[in-house]
Amino acid sequence: MPRPKCEETRERNRPLRVVVSPRERAQIETQAKVTGLSVSAYLRSVGLGYQPRSVVDLDAVERLINVNADLGRLGGLLKLWLTDTPGRGAAVADVRELLGHIKDTQDELRHAVTRL
């Protein structure tokens, strides 16, 4: 749901008092932090029907992009080794080590996707 647009300039000097327990306050503060908003902005957004998105999701996407780039670089290096000097220049142990790095990176990518 898109963020509601204000049709008039909002005066932000009209506080709204909300009574909460200490546990509820902690949960609200945590949710506000996760979304990258202040507590006021978070409560205002939720109260007006806007569902704030978590900035954690953006961090996860960035991590996936980085892991995918690492995987592409490793694959490119392997291709270079195998096409430029087939049977020469790269020891079997080096190729196997690189394949192990690629597998580890794939596992990391799968793990990151599951966390989303």
N, C-alpha and C positions, 0 to 999 in steps of 0.2 A: 504494500500500500504506500503510495507516495506521501511525502511529508506535506501536511496541510499548509497552504499559502495564506499569509495574513493579508487581508484586504485593506487594513489600516495599520498605521504605525502603532505598535504595542507599547504601552507605558508599563515599564517593568518595576514599578514601585508599588504594586498591589500584591503583597505576599498572600499566599494561600496556606493556611495552617493545616497540617495533616498529622494526626496522632498515630504513632506507630510504636511497636515494642522495640527493644534494643536489637533483637534478632532480625526483625523486619527491616529496621534501619540499615543494619549491616548488609542484608541481602540487596536492598535498593542501591546502596553505595557501591556494592560489588558489580551489580548489573550496569550501573552508570559508567563505572570505570571500564568494564568490558566493551561497552559501546563507544567509549571515547568522549562521553558527554559529562557535563557537570550534573549533579543530582537534580538541580532545578530544571535544566534542559531536558534531562531524561524523563522526569515526571511530567513536564509540560508536553513533551512529545507523545508519551504513552497516553496521557489524559485526553489528548486531542485526536487519538486514534491512529497515530503514526507508530509503526513498529520499528524501533531503531535496530539497525544491523550491527552485529558485533564486529569490532575491528580485529578480533582474533581470527575471523574468517579471512580477512585480507592478509594477515600475517601467514596463515596457512597456505594461501594461494601463492604468496611470494616465495615461501619455502619450496613449494612444488615446482615453481618456475626455475628456481636455482638448481634443484636436484635434476630436473629434466635437462637443463643446460649442461650440467656435469656429465650426465649420461651421454649426451650428444658429443661432447668433447672426447670422452673415452672411446666411443664407437668410431669417431673420426680418426683417432690415433691408431686404433687397431686396423682400420681400413688402410691407412697410410703404410703401416708396417707390412701388411699382407700384399698390397698391390705394387708398391715401389720396389721392394726387394724380396720377392717371393723366395723363401728358403734361405735368405741371407739377411743379415743385419739385425734380426730380432731372434733372440734365443727362445726356444720353446718355453723355458721357465718364465721369461718375460711376458710372452703371450698369455700363458696360463694365469700369471699374476694379474694381468690387465683384465682378463675374463672374470677373475674373482672380484676385481674392483667394480666391474660393470654389474655383476650379480648383486653385490652389496648395495650398489646405488639403486638398482631396481627394487630391492627389498625395502630400502629407505623410502622410495617413492610410493610403493604400495602401503607402507605403514602411514605415511603422511596422508594419503587418500582416505584410509580407513578412519583417521582421526577427524576428518571433516564430517 
